[in-house]
Amino acid sequence: MSQYLVDRGFAALSLITMLLLCDCSSPNLAIEANPMPEKQVATYMTSVTPSSAYDTPPKFLKGYVPFFPATESKRRHWGYVVVEFSVTADGATSDIRPITATAYSFAEEAMYAVQNWRFAPARKHGQPVVVRMRLPFTFRS
């Protein structure tokens, strides 16, 4: 029995050492209430507005990751939300709506976060234009 505990302890220590030395943790993961990674937004955000309505798409500048809803974390649920919103000519977000969600509490948290995000607006012939965007969020506890 003691050899079993030593082997398990060694395996755990080896795993921790490997993660620290290999730097396998990804700095681009979105972690609750931290700044949202720009690359993650750029990768998953899609335009609902036809691409002919703009020359340059909006670019995410700053915002925070949504909080995990307290009611769902107690139940240890995961969640998924797709939020649709407009990026205005001044780079703010407006008309934020959930398209689909596993629970409304996830949609609420995603909408609260997106309402404070800022973008470089989309442009058509050098002038800022309003565009409609869609972005999925996955919540894991």
N, C-alpha and C positions, 0 to 999 in steps of 0.2 A: 504494500500500500504506500509506503513512504517513497519508493522509487517512482511510482505513478505520480505523486505530487511533485517530485523533483522534475520529472519529464514535462509535466504541464506547466510548471513555473518557468522552466527553460524555454518552452515553446512560446509562452506569453512574452517573456523578456526578448526573445529573438524577433518576434513580430513588432514590438514597440521599437526596438533598435533599428530594424529595417525601415520602418515608417519615418523615423527621425533622420536617419542617414540618407535615405533615398529621396527625401522630401516628396513623398507620394501624395501629400495633402495638396489639393488644388486651391490656389488662391483665387480662382475665378468662380467658386461656388457662391451662390447667394445664401447668406446666413441672416436670419431674422434680424431686422432693425439695423443692419449694416448698409453701407452704400451699395446700391445695385451695381453689379459688374456691367460695364458698358458693352463688352463683347457678348455677354449673355443676352442683353436686350437686342443688340444688332442681329444676333443669330436667329432669335425666335420671333421677333416682331414682323408682322406682315401687313401689307397695305390693303385696305378694303377699297380705297379710292383707286380708280384706274390710273395706271402709270402715265397715261397721256395727259393727265391733269397737272403733272409736275415734272420738272427736269431733274431736280435733286430731291431725294427723299429726306424726311426729317432725321436728325441725328440726336440720339439720347445724350444729354449732358450731365444731369444729376438727378438723384432720387434715392429713396431707401427701399429696401426689401420689405414686403409686408410682414406683419406679425402673424404668428400661428395663433388661430383663435383659441382662447382659453377653454371654451366649452368642448372643443374637439380634442385638445391635448389631454384633457382628463379622460376622454374615451380612447385615447391613443389611436385616433383615426388619421388617415392620410386624406388629402384632398386635391382636387383639380379644379381650376377655374380658367375660363377664357374670357378676357375683358376686351371690350371694344371702346375706343375713345377717339376724340378729335385732337389733333395737335393744331393749335391756333397759329395765326400769323405772328404772334409775339413769342411763341415757343411754349406756352402754357398748355395744359390739358383741359378739356371740357367734354360735356355730354358723355360721361363714363357710364357704361352699362355692362352688366354681365351677360354673356352669350350662353354659357353653360357653366354649371358648377355642381360639384358633388354635394355641397351643403351651402346654404345662403351665408353662413358665417364666414366661409372661405371667400366668397364673392365680396362681402363687405370689407374684409381686410385688404383684399387686392385693390378695390376701388379707393379706399382711404389712402393707400400708398400712392397710387397713380395720380391722384388729384394734386399732389405736391411735386410731381416730376417736372423737369424742365428739358426742353429740346431746342436744338437749332431748327427753325422751321423749314418745311419743304419750300422749294422755290420753283417758280415758273418764269422764265425770261428775267431772272434776277430779282423778282419780286416775291415776297413771302406769300404762301397760299395755305389755306386750311386743308388738311388731309385727315382721313379716317384710318385708324390703325387697329390692329388686333394683336393681343399678346396672351399666351398661355402662362399659367402659374401652377407649379406643383408644390404642395405643402406636405412635408414629411416630419413626423415627430421623432 
